[in-house]
Amino acid sequence: MSFNTFGHLFRVTTWGESHGPALGATVDGCPPGIAVDESMLQHWLDRRKPGTSKYTTQRREPDQVRILSGVFEGQTTGTSIQLMIENTDQRSKDYSEIAEKFRPGHADITYWQKYGIRDYRGGGRSSARETAARVAAGGLARAALAEMVPDLRITGYMVQMGQHKIDRARFDWDQIDQNPFWVPDAEAAEVWATYLDGLRKSGNSVGAVVEVTASGVPAGLGAPIYGKLDTDLAAAAMSINAVKGVEIGEGMAAAELTGEDNADEIFPGNDGQPVYSSNHAGGILGGISTGQDVVLRFAVKPTSSILKTRQTITKSGAATEIITKGRHDPCVGIRAVPVGEAMVACVLLDHVLLHRGQIGENRGRIG
């Protein structure tokens, strides 16, 4: 596979497999002089790591990140940064029974069709475990953004689990860190807990919708036509394992609106900056950030490894049945929240660097 790298100036290459000795990321293009250490990155990895509650996989991985290069005396040097996370709790034998079978809904069959070989031990590169490397790289991006754009804040949360949605009227930012689902609605969290507990005990799984809001994003990031900020955000989110749909701002619901309803009216602000009546655009117009909150939303499919009998075929093409044993997330969307945040951080830093390289400061003045 030759497509393990994303980004333009801030470039991240992830490596490693779910059941290999380690996985990690090589990060190139991080500006020099950024204060960073392993504990700073570990904070973000601890939010994603497995086994944090009964609602996630019970694989016990500390996800301890090591910085192998590119940082000296607590600061980035401007050279490539190597990040490594060792795998310590593999149970490859859990997958021995599916070595000859394909899991429905999983990348097993397409990896085999393309490469003629597949790592059946958890899925290898198609495993959600690969995302640990992205979160580590996202920690670096956050550290750089904190110095370059200090007012920027990136917050992810779940807005839907299965058919259960949050009530936007009860949206409470303070609730996000108060429950295992990163949900900004205390009542929804209680309903979801009961619902997911039932699915977990029955060996089933369910999908989810994750939303990531980036506030304090400066106007001017992104470029026409093929360098749009929303293009790169959508690609980054869609590259996350198990993601099947991405929206920016109003997203698909914009198709139900009239032009009158969808238009975010513009008014003069006291500080010379425009004020918008709404944010249907999700903080991006023509691929360029407006200065409003950037709002990204993505749908995560149900975990395909379930303790339910499913019909499938073997590598020889024979019909058979399959039950996937092992330790799996009943709702992988829970741990996708910090992954979504990390990808948004990487894309935003990349575009900050691109903007600084071409434009420097915004040239257009209002007033």
N, C-alpha and C positions, 0 to 999 in steps of 0.2 A: 504494500500500500504506500502510495507516495503523497497522500493528502492528509498529513498529520499536523499541518501548520496553519494558523490563521493570524490575521492582522497584516497591516501594511508597514508601519514603522515600529510599533510595539508588537513584536511577533512572538507567538507562543507555539511551541512544538511539544505535544504530549507523547509519551511513550509508555510501554509496559502493558501487562495483561492482568486480568482479575486474579488469576491464580499463579502468576509468576512470582519471582522473588521480590520484586519491587515495581513501582511505577513512578512517574514523575513528569516534570516539564523542563524544557530548556527555553528560557526567555531571553530574547534579544531585543535591543532597542530601548531598554529602560534607561532613563536619564541618569547621569552620575550624581552623586551627592544626596541621594534619597535615603533618609534614615530608615533602616529596616533590620529586623533580626528574626530569628526563628519563632520566638514567642508571639510576635506580631502576626505572623502568618498562621500560627497554630490556633489563634483565636477564631479565625474563619473556618479552619478545618474542623474544629471541635463542633461547630454548628451543623456540619454535614455528615460527620462520621456515623457509622452504623451503631446500633445497639443503645441509642440514647433513650429510647422508650419502648414500650411493648408494641408500638404502632410502626416500628421500623424493623428491618432485618436484624436478627440477633447475632449476626457475625460480629465478633469482638475484635475490632481493629482500632488501635490507638491513633492511627493516621498521623504518626509523628513525622513532621517534615524536617528535612535536613537541607541546609544551604551548602552546596559543595563548591560553588565558584561565584565570582562576580560581586562579592560583598567583602569589604575590608574595613575593619575598625567601625563596624556598625553602619556603613554607608555603601551604597551601590557605586561601583567603579566605572560604569558605562560599558563594561564588557558583558558577555553572555552569562546569564545566571542559571545555574543548574540546581534544580530542586528534586529531592528524592523522598519517596514515602515507601517504606518497606511493608510488604504483606506478611502478616504474622499469624493469621487465623484461617488459612485455607483448609477446606475439607473437600479435596478433589474427588474423593471416593463417592461423595453424594451424587456425582454426575456420571459415574461409570455406567449406569444402566441406560443412559441416553446417548452413549457414544455413537450408536448406529441409527439413532432416531432424531427427527427434527421436531423442535418444540413449536407448535402453532403460535403465530403472533410474534415469533422471535426471529432474529437475524441468522439463526443457524443455517437455514436452507439457502439463503442468498449468498452467504459467505462461502458455502460449499459449492454452489453453482458457479460462482465467480472464480474462486481460487483453487478449488479441488482439495482443500484442506481447511479444517476448522478446529478451533480450540473449544471443545465441548465443556471444559471445566469452568463453568460460569459464563461462558461466552467470549472470553478473551477481551478483545478490543471493543466488542459490542456491549460489554457489561457496563452497568451504571457505575461500577467502581472506577472506571476511567475518569470520571468527573472529579475525583479527589485532586487530580493534577491541575484541573482547571481552577479549582477553588484556591489552590496554593498560588497559582499565577495571578488570580484575581486579587489576592492579598497584596501582591507587589503593586498591581495597578492602583489599588486603593491608597497605598502608601504614597505613590507618586502624585495621585490626584489630590491628596490631602495637602500637599505642599504647593501644587500648581494651581489648583482651583479649590481653595479651602472651604468655600461655602457649599460645595457639592455634596449631596447625601444620596445614597442608594439604598432603598429599602424594598425587600421582597416579602410577599405574603400570599397565602392561598385565598382564593375567592370562591372556589367551588370544589366539592368532592362528590363525584358521581352526579346525581341530580340535585344535591343539596348546595344551595348558594348562600352567600352571606347576605345580610340585609344592609345595604349601603347606608341606610338611615342610622344604623348602630355602629358605623365605622369608627373604630377607636385605635389610633396608632399605638397607644400604650399597651394594648392587649396582645400585640404581635409576639412579644417575648414571654407572654404569660401562659402559653399553652403549647402542646407538642405539635400543633399544626401550623404555627405561624399565621393564625387567622385573626384579623382585626375585629372580631365580633364574638364576645364572650358567650352569647347564647348559641351561636352556631357551633362553637367549639364543643359544647356539651352534647349537642345533637350528633356531631361528627364522631365523637368518642364512642358513643353507643353503637352507631351505625358501623364504624370500622371494626370495632371489637367483634361484632357478629360476623363480619366478612372474614376477619383474621382466623377466628376459631373454626370456620367452615372450610378454610383452605382456599378461599377465593381472593380476588383483588379488585381494585377499582381505580378509575382515572381521576384526574384533577385538573384545575385551571390555576395557574400561578400568575400573579401580577407583580411587576417590578416598576417602582416609581423612582426616578432620579430627579431630585429637586436641586436648584442652584446651577443647572446646566447653562453655561453662557450661550447667548445667541451667536449664530454663525458657524457652528460645527456642521460638517458635512458639505458635499459639493455635488453639483449636477455633472453629468447625468448618471454616471456609473459609480460615483463615489458618495452616494446618498447615505446619510447617517442611518435612516430607517432600513435601507437595504442591508447594511452591515449588521445592524441589531437583529434584523429578522433572520439573517443567515446564521448568526452566532447562536440565537435561541433554537433555531431548527436543527442545528448540529448537536444539540444535547440529546443523549440517548433517550428514546421513548417519546420525544416531542413530535406531535403530529399536526400542529397548527399554531400560527403566530398572528397576533394582531398588534397594531400600533394605534393608540388612542381609541376612537370609536370602533375601529376595526370593521368586522363584517356588519355590525349594526348600522354603519353609515349608509348602507344600501337601502335602509328603511326610512332614511331621513330625506326631507326636501332640502334644496339649497339654502332656503331661508333658515331652516332649523340647524343645519350643519355648520353654517358660517360662524366662526368665532369673531364677533364684532370687536373692533379696535378703538380704544379711547386714549387720549393723552394722559400721561402719568405726571405726578408732581416732580419726579426726578428726571424728566425728559425721556423716560423709557415708556414704551407702549404698554397699555393695560388691556387685557382681553376679557371679554364677557364670559367666555367658556373655554374648554380645551378639548373639543372634539378631535382636533388634529393630533393630540397626544404629544404636543410640544415640538412638532416637526412639520414644516411646510416646504415643498419642493426639495425635500431631502436635506434641508438645513434647519438646525434648531432655532426656535423662536425666543428662547429664554424662559418659556414656561416649563412646567414639569414634563419630562419625557416619560411616557407611560407605555410599557410593553406588557403584553399578555400572551401566555402560551399554554397550550393544552397538552397534557401528558397522558398517554394511554395507560390502561391497566397493566400491571406487571404480568408478563406472559408466562412466567414460571409459577404454576399453581398446583395445588394438591387436588385437582379435579381431573377425572379421566377425559382425555381429548383424543379424537381420531387424528392419525398422522400417517406418515410413510417412513420407511427406512431408507438408507443410502442406496440400497439395491432396488428401491421402488415398491417394496411390498407394503401392503396395508397393515397397520398395527395400531395399538393404543399407547398412550403415554400419560404418566403422572410424574411431575417434576418434584423430586425431593430436595431437601436443602433448606437454607435459610433465606427468605425473600421478603421484600417489602410488600405489605398488603396494599399500600398506596405509595408508589415511588415519588409521587408529586410532593410529598412532605420534604424529602431530602433534595428535591429539585429546586427548592426556594433559594438556598445559599449558592447553588450552581448558577441559577439565573442571575443573581446579583453579581457573581464573579464575571460572567460573560458580559454583562452590561458595563462593568468597571473596565474590562479590557478594551472593549470597543470605544468607550468614551475617552480613555487615555490615548488610544491610537488616534482618534480624531482631534484631540487637543494638540497632539504633536504634529499632525498633518496641517492643522490650521496655523499653528505657530510657524511652521516651515514655509508656508506659502504666503500667508497674509500678515502674520504678526499680531497686530491689533485690528479689530474691525474697522473698515474704512468708511462705512456708511454712517452718517449722523442724522438723527431725527431732531428737529427743532433748531 
